[in-house]
Amino acid sequence: MCKSNNIFLIALSIILFSCNKTQLEDARISKDFNFDWKFYLEDTDRQKKDTIWKGVRLPHDWSVEHSFTQENTSGATAFLPGGIGWYKKEFTLSEKAENKITWIEFDGVYTNSEVWINGNYLGKRPYGYIPFKYDLTKFLNVGKINEIKVKVDRSAYIDCRWYPGSGIYRDVKLVTVNKLHIPQWGTFITTPKVSKKEATVSIKTDIKNQYKDEKEAVLKTTIYYEDSIISSMESRIKLASNALKNESQEIIIQNPKIWDIVHPNQYKAISEIILNDEIIDQKETKFGIRSFSFDRDKGFFLNGKNTLIKGVCLHHDGGLVGASVPLGVWKRRLKVLKEAGVNAIRTAHNPPSKAFLDLCDDMGFLVQDEAFDEWNNPKDKKHNYNQQAANPLASGYTEHFTEWSERDLKSMVLRDRNHPSIIMWSIGNEIEWTYPEYGQATGYWGSNKVGDVNYYYDAPPFPIDKIKDNFRNTKKGEYDLAKTAINLSNWVKEIDTTRPVTANLVIPAVSNFSGYADALDLVGLSYRQAVYEYSYKNYPDKTFLGTENWAKYHEWKAIEDKPYISGIFLWTGIDYMGESKAWPIRGSSSGLLDFAGFKKPAFHMFKTLWNDKPHIYITTQTQEKSPYKIGTATGNVVEKEIGWSKKQKWGWHQVNEHWNYEKGENIAIEVYTNQPEIELFLNDTSLGIKKLEDVEDHILKWIVPYDKGTLIAKSVKNQEVKNSIQTAGEFANIKVQIDENKLRANGYDVAHITVQLQDKNRNPIKNEEQEVEFIIKGDAKLLGVDNGHNANVQDYQSNKLMTKYGRALLILQSNLKSSEIKVQAISGDVKSEEIVIEITK
């Protein structure tokens, strides 16, 4: 071929590529709509004045920007204010949107949102945790300025039992499509047959025709792994005007890359609608090829392998960032949980963000996706145990449940059904609290027994026959719990039958026979280790698992001993704001990680249980404050009172992570390990060997007189496996670390800068505190500071704070410009080294 012909073909290919690229860009325009919003916190006519509106970028949580206070706030929602907030944004729609359909997608607005476009009312959405969209088409001015306005009403500031946040706290998108298109959530991909050699991928695609005449087109689906085409398929479709069609396709993939918790491989399907040889719509859907099942007798199987669920419950706040959590904050936290061996997450007690689920897909976490904490009857937002008295400040979702629950539940399932991480849908959490006949039948109600330890560990006060008689004879309320559960379960299965439906049952003694559990494929048990065996033996048609459990060894021991229980979900993986009953406590400290994402002693305990990698960790406490004494008969270290470990319910008992005490003071030492034998040394003097087989609580214990120096715990089997703590001297140094020193100038990426006080020998100081100030130079957004402690109620939006256990955290976020950021921590005359962060386009 001559040179001129080569040039012609190259030019032609460039033209065709350019045309195809333009065609694809025009096919579906999905725009990030998070930037250039304005916000105003007040519901008055003053909002008409532009001077009172401040610029914000979404996601945005206005409550976390305020100071902690007892005035017009509640401990249930973290002593942070609510109110009524307004958002507005002006935008110009491209001429390419002419004669097309444009809608706006909100992934979550807390709460009671209402939306207007160019002064036209679009609607409301009461539930603050659910995604929704509005069609803007008929109200838009193409090529001219449009204004969208959102009202968020969280004036009922005790509307939740934990910190919910306030505002447009999740992502927003503006989508423009052809009148013949795939609707929002219109693609559903499943993998009904999976083996190492071959997998069947089933694709069901909704196609909507909003033209005034019938259309004939082609639906083409192409599957990619990374950037390589694996397979494709085309189907001819014919739709009448204003018709909706669901088209089924099936593609076989040879030697598939399987998604699992170790190798979370994912594919993507590109769905294209081709009309008259032109691609008029294109939609991408990520998915994973995997199989799973729950066996009543043998537990959970992932891709044919028996797998224990090592789960944690997570609320949706991210500490100092509130409810508007950057993806990098979740990534850092989940990475640490993964280190402990956590492989599953329960989204307690509401649907999470889409971005969070994407991250679970990417990192290999199993997910229980939960819909509701309340149904028709409210929970007490103050004390959790009794019915909520009528109070407009505490009015929550129950006021809307009857009208909205079907739409909200289906929205959750439709949005989330393609995530390979999700293995079950939960329709509710401890709902029985709010139906008095359940508690009255057991004998729990009528006293304070609901708050007693026996409520969680022992059988109900009444025998089962009496419970059944009581339930039959007890006057029922307006709503029937079992019928509601059946409705919810059926609504889920109208959309997805590939995953089981569960709920977290707190009174299974009644729920197992009342009809409630009959609505479930999996019966979740909340703090009910004591009834595992009874439930398994007496309800042979039901499959059980632990869906909320204390972070204690005995909870996991029950799973190891009972193969018919698939696993547990600890309460909780991370400390969360809210559910506080005393000022100045901002939240619950029940997590494996604290509010700043720092590891806590319970983290190390479960790392020894859930991770096979050798691990040893030392904690200490004065004998007076510890739960231990020297047994008079045996000389061994024993508990001060029988059952102490069970009476310590949520959270870990108080221990220290330092070796700084008074000389001669008796110190109780705890060692958490997965090594069979540990020898403890103080300044090279052996304090003896302890064996795990000799203790019931998986904690090795010594009581020794304090002497300064170095405490070392070594594995007898492998001397290289050890952990040590040293007596710290006076404060002389600040150790500073960063997780990401290169960020993109996208307004999303974050960097975590942590500090640890040290003495002159670089030993960490964990028993004294200092005020630390961060000096920040360059163009970055300060998200805030925290020390992780639940009694820290200092403003988050600051560059200085007091440490706790000698440590503190700063989070910075990129803006939209390239910049070099320099950060240094200072305390008095002590300065850290300077950290440099590169922010680039």
Backbone hydrogen bonds, N-H to C=O, Kabsch-Sander energy under -0.5 kcal/mol:
donor,donor_aa,acceptor,acceptor_aa,energy
6,N,2,C,-1.8
7,I,3,K,-2.1
8,F,4,S,-2.0
9,L,5,N,-2.5
10,I,6,N,-2.4
11,A,7,I,-2.5
12,L,8,F,-2.6
13,S,9,L,-2.6
14,I,10,I,-2.0
15,I,11,A,-2.3
16,L,12,L,-2.8
17,F,13,S,-2.7
18,S,14,I,-2.6
19,C,15,I,-2.7
20,N,16,L,-2.9
21,K,17,F,-2.7
22,T,18,S,-2.4
23,Q,19,C,-2.7
24,L,20,N,-2.6
25,E,21,K,-2.4
26,D,22,T,-2.0
27,A,23,Q,-1.2
28,R,24,L,-1.0
29,I,176,T,-2.6
30,S,28,R,-0.7
31,K,29,I,-0.7
31,K,174,L,-3.3
33,F,172,V,-2.4
37,W,56,V,-1.6
38,K,88,K,-2.6
39,F,54,K,-2.8
40,Y,86,W,-2.4
42,E,40,Y,-1.0
44,T,42,E,-0.7
47,Q,44,T,-1.5
48,K,45,D,-1.8
49,K,46,R,-2.2
50,D,48,K,-0.6
52,I,49,K,-1.6
53,W,50,D,-1.3
54,K,39,F,-2.5
56,V,37,W,-2.5
58,L,34,N,-3.4
60,H,168,I,-2.6
62,W,166,S,-2.0
65,E,62,W,-1.0
66,H,63,S,-1.8
68,F,793,V,-0.5
69,T,79,F,-2.4
72,N,70,Q,-0.6
73,T,70,Q,-0.7
77,T,74,S,-0.7
78,A,75,G,-1.6
79,F,74,S,-3.1
80,L,77,T,-0.8
83,G,154,R,-1.8
85,G,152,V,-2.6
86,W,40,Y,-3.0
87,Y,150,V,-2.6
88,K,38,K,-2.1
89,K,148,I,-2.1
91,F,146,N,-2.2
93,L,141,N,-0.6
93,L,144,K,-0.9
97,A,94,S,-2.1
98,E,95,E,-1.8
100,K,97,A,-1.8
101,I,177,V,-2.8
103,W,175,V,-2.6
104,I,134,Y,-2.4
105,E,173,K,-3.0
106,F,132,F,-3.1
107,D,171,D,-2.4
110,Y,167,G,-2.4
111,T,109,V,-0.7
112,N,126,P,-1.7
113,S,125,R,-1.8
114,E,151,K,-2.0
115,V,123,G,-1.9
116,W,149,K,-2.8
117,I,120,N,-2.4
118,N,147,E,-3.3
120,N,117,I,-2.3
122,L,115,V,-3.2
123,G,115,V,-1.0
125,R,113,S,-2.0
130,I,127,Y,-0.9
132,F,106,F,-2.6
134,Y,104,I,-1.8
136,L,102,T,-2.5
136,L,134,Y,-0.6
137,T,102,T,-1.0
139,F,136,L,-2.1
140,L,136,L,-0.6
140,L,137,T,-1.3
142,V,140,L,-0.7
143,G,93,L,-2.3
144,K,141,N,-1.8
146,N,91,F,-3.0
148,I,89,K,-2.5
149,K,116,W,-2.6
150,V,87,Y,-2.8
151,K,114,E,-2.8
152,V,85,G,-3.1
153,D,111,T,-1.3
153,D,112,N,-0.8
154,R,83,G,-2.8
154,R,152,V,-0.8
157,Y,155,S,-1.6
158,I,393,L,-2.9
159,D,156,A,-0.9
163,Y,577,M,-2.3
167,G,110,Y,-3.4
169,Y,167,G,-1.7
170,R,108,G,-1.0
173,K,105,E,-2.1
174,L,31,K,-2.2
175,V,103,W,-2.9
175,V,173,K,-0.5
176,T,29,I,-2.6
177,V,101,I,-3.0
178,N,27,A,-0.7
178,N,280,I,-0.6
181,H,179,K,-0.7
181,H,208,K,-2.2
186,G,183,P,-1.8
188,F,204,K,-2.6
190,T,202,S,-2.3
193,K,200,T,-0.7
195,S,198,E,-1.6
199,A,253,I,-2.2
200,T,193,K,-2.8
201,V,199,A,-0.6
201,V,251,I,-3.1
202,S,190,T,-2.8
202,S,200,T,-0.6
203,I,201,V,-0.5
203,I,249,Q,-2.9
204,K,188,F,-2.8
204,K,202,S,-0.5
205,T,203,I,-0.5
205,T,247,E,-2.7
206,D,186,G,-3.3
207,I,245,K,-2.8
208,K,181,H,-3.3
209,N,243,A,-2.6
210,Q,179,K,-2.8
210,Q,208,K,-0.6
215,K,239,L,-2.7
217,A,237,I,-2.4
218,V,274,I,-2.2
219,L,235,S,-3.2
220,K,218,V,-0.7
220,K,272,E,-2.9
221,T,233,M,-3.0
222,T,270,I,-2.2
223,I,231,S,-3.3
224,Y,268,K,-2.9
225,Y,228,S,-2.3
226,E,266,Q,-0.5
228,S,225,Y,-2.1
230,I,223,I,-3.5
231,S,223,I,-1.2
233,M,221,T,-2.1
235,S,219,L,-2.2
237,I,217,A,-2.9
239,L,215,K,-2.9
242,N,209,N,-1.3
242,N,211,Y,-0.6
243,A,240,A,-1.7
245,K,207,I,-2.8
247,E,205,T,-3.0
247,E,245,K,-0.6
249,Q,203,I,-2.5
251,I,201,V,-2.6
253,I,199,A,-2.8
255,N,197,K,-3.4
258,I,256,P,-0.8
259,W,289,I,-2.9
260,D,263,H,-1.2
265,N,258,I,-0.9
265,N,263,H,-2.5
267,Y,287,F,-3.0
268,K,224,Y,-2.1
269,A,285,T,-3.1
270,I,222,T,-3.1
270,I,268,K,-0.5
271,S,269,A,-0.7
271,S,283,K,-3.1
272,E,220,K,-3.0
272,E,270,I,-0.5
273,I,281,D,-2.3
274,I,218,V,-3.0
274,I,272,E,-0.6
275,L,273,I,-0.6
275,L,278,E,-2.8
278,E,275,L,-1.3
280,I,273,I,-2.7
280,I,278,E,-0.8
281,D,273,I,-1.1
283,K,271,S,-2.5
285,T,269,A,-2.3
287,F,267,Y,-2.3
289,I,257,K,-0.5
290,R,288,G,-0.7
293,S,301,F,-2.0
295,D,293,S,-0.5
295,D,299,G,-3.7
299,G,295,D,-2.3
301,F,293,S,-2.9
302,L,305,K,-2.6
303,N,291,S,-3.5
303,N,301,F,-0.5
305,K,302,L,-1.8
306,N,304,G,-0.5
307,T,300,F,-2.8
309,I,566,S,-2.5
310,K,308,L,-0.8
311,G,309,I,-0.9
311,G,568,I,-2.5
312,V,344,A,-1.7
313,C,570,L,-3.1
314,L,346,R,-2.4
318,G,322,G,-2.8
321,V,318,G,-0.9
322,G,319,G,-2.3
324,S,321,V,-1.0
325,V,323,A,-1.4
329,V,326,P,-1.1
330,W,326,P,-1.5
331,K,327,L,-2.6
332,R,328,G,-2.0
333,R,329,V,-1.9
334,L,330,W,-3.1
335,K,331,K,-2.1
336,V,332,R,-1.5
337,L,333,R,-2.1
338,K,334,L,-2.5
339,E,335,K,-1.4
340,A,336,V,-1.0
340,A,337,L,-0.6
341,G,337,L,-0.6
341,G,338,K,-1.2
342,V,337,L,-1.9
343,N,310,K,-2.3
344,A,310,K,-1.2
345,I,366,L,-2.7
346,R,312,V,-2.5
347,T,345,I,-0.5
347,T,368,Q,-2.4
348,A,346,R,-2.2
350,N,347,T,-1.9
357,L,353,S,-1.6
358,D,354,K,-2.5
359,L,355,A,-1.8
360,C,356,F,-1.9
361,D,357,L,-2.4
362,D,358,D,-2.3
363,M,359,L,-2.4
364,G,360,C,-1.4
365,F,360,C,-2.2
366,L,343,N,-3.0
367,V,421,S,-2.7
368,Q,345,I,-2.7
369,D,367,V,-0.7
369,D,424,M,-2.1
370,E,368,Q,-0.7
371,A,426,S,-2.2
375,W,377,N,-0.7
380,D,386,N,-0.5
384,N,380,D,-0.7
388,Q,378,P,-0.5
394,A,391,N,-1.8
395,S,392,P,-0.8
399,E,396,G,-1.3
400,H,397,Y,-2.3
401,F,397,Y,-1.2
402,T,398,T,-0.5
404,W,400,H,-2.9
405,S,401,F,-2.6
408,D,404,W,-2.8
409,L,405,S,-2.7
410,K,406,E,-2.3
411,S,407,R,-2.1
412,M,408,D,-2.0
413,V,409,L,-2.1
414,L,410,K,-2.9
415,R,411,S,-2.3
416,D,412,M,-2.1
417,R,413,V,-1.5
419,H,416,D,-1.8
422,I,419,H,-1.0
423,I,367,V,-2.5
424,M,367,V,-1.0
425,W,500,P,-2.4
426,S,369,D,-3.1
427,I,502,T,-2.4
429,N,372,F,-0.8
430,E,504,N,-2.4
433,W,430,E,-1.1
434,T,431,I,-1.8
435,Y,432,E,-1.9
438,Y,435,Y,-2.2
439,G,435,Y,-0.7
440,Q,436,P,-2.7
441,A,437,E,-1.5
442,T,438,Y,-0.9
443,G,439,G,-1.3
444,Y,439,G,-1.1
445,W,439,G,-1.2
447,S,444,Y,-0.6
451,G,448,N,-2.0
452,D,449,K,-1.3
455,Y,452,D,-0.6
456,Y,453,V,-1.9
457,Y,453,V,-1.6
458,D,454,N,-1.8
462,F,442,T,-1.4
467,I,463,P,-2.2
468,K,464,I,-2.4
469,D,465,D,-2.2
470,N,466,K,-3.1
471,F,467,I,-2.6
472,R,468,K,-2.2
473,N,469,D,-2.0
474,T,470,N,-1.4
481,L,479,Y,-0.7
484,T,480,D,-2.1
485,A,481,L,-2.4
486,I,482,A,-2.2
487,N,483,K,-2.2
488,L,484,T,-2.5
489,S,485,A,-2.6
490,N,486,I,-2.4
491,W,487,N,-2.2
492,V,488,L,-2.0
493,K,489,S,-2.1
494,E,490,N,-1.3
495,I,491,W,-0.5
495,I,492,V,-1.5
496,D,492,V,-2.7
502,T,425,W,-3.2
503,A,522,L,-0.5
504,N,428,G,-2.5
505,L,503,A,-0.9
505,L,524,G,-2.8
510,V,507,I,-1.8
511,S,507,I,-2.5
512,N,508,P,-2.2
513,F,510,V,-1.5
514,S,510,V,-1.9
515,G,511,S,-0.6
517,A,511,S,-2.2
519,A,515,G,-0.6
519,A,516,Y,-1.6
520,L,517,A,-1.6
521,D,501,V,-2.4
522,L,501,V,-2.0
523,V,543,T,-3.4
524,G,503,A,-1.5
524,G,522,L,-0.8
525,L,545,L,-2.2
526,S,505,L,-2.8
527,Y,525,L,-0.7
527,Y,548,E,-3.1
530,A,456,Y,-0.5
531,V,528,R,-1.7
532,Y,529,Q,-1.4
535,S,531,V,-2.7
536,Y,532,Y,-2.4
537,K,533,E,-2.3
538,N,534,Y,-2.3
539,Y,535,S,-1.5
542,K,539,Y,-1.9
545,L,523,V,-1.8
546,G,567,G,-2.0
547,T,525,L,-1.7
547,T,545,L,-0.6
548,E,525,L,-1.2
549,N,569,F,-2.0
551,A,571,W,-0.5
552,K,550,W,-2.1
555,E,552,K,-0.8
556,W,552,K,-1.1
556,W,553,Y,-0.6
557,K,553,Y,-2.7
558,A,554,H,-1.4
559,I,555,E,-0.7
559,I,556,W,-0.5
560,E,556,W,-2.1
561,D,557,K,-1.8
562,K,558,A,-1.0
565,I,562,K,-2.1
566,S,544,F,-0.8
566,S,564,Y,-0.6
568,I,309,I,-2.0
570,L,311,G,-2.8
571,W,549,N,-3.3
572,T,570,L,-0.7
573,G,313,C,-2.6
574,I,313,C,-0.5
575,D,593,L,-2.4
576,Y,588,S,-1.1
578,G,586,R,-2.7
579,E,76,A,-2.0
580,S,75,G,-2.0
585,I,582,A,-2.2
586,R,584,P,-0.7
586,R,790,N,-2.8
588,S,576,Y,-2.1
592,L,572,T,-0.7
592,L,573,G,-0.8
593,L,573,G,-1.4
594,D,598,F,-2.3
595,F,788,G,-1.4
597,G,594,D,-2.0
600,K,592,L,-2.2
603,F,592,L,-0.6
603,F,600,K,-1.1
604,H,600,K,-1.2
605,M,601,P,-1.9
606,F,602,A,-2.4
607,K,603,F,-1.9
608,T,604,H,-1.4
609,L,605,M,-0.8
610,W,606,F,-2.8
611,N,607,K,-1.4
617,Y,672,Y,-1.9
619,T,670,E,-2.6
620,T,656,N,-2.6
621,Q,668,A,-1.3
623,Q,666,N,-2.5
626,S,622,T,-1.4
629,K,638,V,-2.6
631,G,629,K,-0.6
631,G,636,N,-4.0
635,G,631,G,-2.5
638,V,629,K,-3.1
638,V,636,N,-0.5
640,K,627,P,-3.1
644,W,641,E,-1.4
646,K,643,G,-0.8
647,K,643,G,-1.7
648,Q,644,W,-1.5
649,K,647,K,-1.4
655,V,653,H,-0.5
656,N,620,T,-4.0
659,W,726,Q,-0.6
664,G,706,Y,-2.7
665,E,662,E,-2.2
667,I,704,V,-3.0
668,A,621,Q,-3.3
669,I,667,I,-0.6
669,I,702,W,-3.5
670,E,619,T,-2.6
671,V,700,L,-2.4
672,Y,617,Y,-2.6
673,T,698,H,-0.5
674,N,615,H,-1.3
678,I,690,K,-2.5
679,E,714,K,-2.7
680,L,688,G,-2.1
681,F,712,I,-3.2
682,L,685,T,-2.6
683,N,710,T,-2.7
685,T,682,L,-1.6
686,S,684,D,-0.6
687,L,680,L,-4.1
690,K,678,I,-2.6
692,L,676,P,-2.2
694,D,691,K,-1.3
695,V,692,L,-1.8
700,L,671,V,-2.2
702,W,669,I,-2.0
704,V,667,I,-2.3
706,Y,665,E,-2.1
711,L,725,I,-2.9
712,I,681,F,-2.8
712,I,710,T,-0.5
713,A,723,N,-3.0
714,K,679,E,-2.8
714,K,712,I,-0.5
715,S,718,N,-0.6
715,S,721,V,-2.5
716,V,677,E,-2.1
721,V,718,N,-2.0
722,K,720,E,-0.8
723,N,713,A,-1.9
725,I,711,L,-2.0
727,T,709,G,-2.4
732,A,758,Q,-2.8
733,N,758,Q,-2.1
735,K,756,Q,-2.8
736,V,734,I,-0.5
737,Q,754,T,-2.5
739,D,752,H,-1.5
743,L,838,E,-2.7
745,A,840,T,-2.5
746,N,744,R,-2.3
747,G,815,N,-1.2
751,A,812,L,-2.4
753,I,751,A,-0.6
753,I,810,L,-3.1
754,T,737,Q,-2.3
754,T,752,H,-0.6
755,V,808,A,-2.2
756,Q,735,K,-2.1
757,L,806,G,-2.9
758,Q,733,N,-2.7
759,D,763,N,-2.1
762,R,759,D,-1.9
765,I,757,L,-2.7
766,K,764,P,-0.7
772,V,801,L,-3.2
773,E,826,I,-3.0
774,F,799,N,-3.6
775,I,773,E,-0.6
775,I,824,Q,-3.3
776,I,774,F,-0.6
777,K,822,K,-2.5
780,A,778,G,-1.1
781,K,813,Q,-3.4
782,L,780,A,-0.5
783,L,781,K,-0.8
783,L,811,I,-2.1
784,G,811,I,-1.2
785,V,796,Y,-1.9
786,D,809,L,-1.9
792,N,789,H,-1.6
793,V,791,A,-0.9
798,S,796,Y,-2.2
801,L,772,V,-2.0
803,T,770,Q,-2.3
804,K,807,R,-1.8
807,R,804,K,-1.4
808,A,755,V,-1.5
809,L,786,D,-2.8
810,L,753,I,-2.5
811,I,784,G,-2.3
812,L,751,A,-2.2
813,Q,781,K,-2.7
814,S,749,D,-2.4
815,N,779,D,-0.6
819,S,839,I,-2.3
821,I,819,S,-0.6
821,I,837,I,-3.2
822,K,777,K,-2.4
823,V,835,I,-2.7
824,Q,775,I,-1.8
826,I,773,E,-2.8
827,S,830,V,-2.7
830,V,827,S,-2.2
832,S,825,A,-2.7
835,I,823,V,-3.4
837,I,821,I,-2.9
838,E,741,N,-2.8
839,I,819,S,-3.0
839,I,837,I,-0.6
840,T,743,L,-2.3
840,T,838,E,-0.6
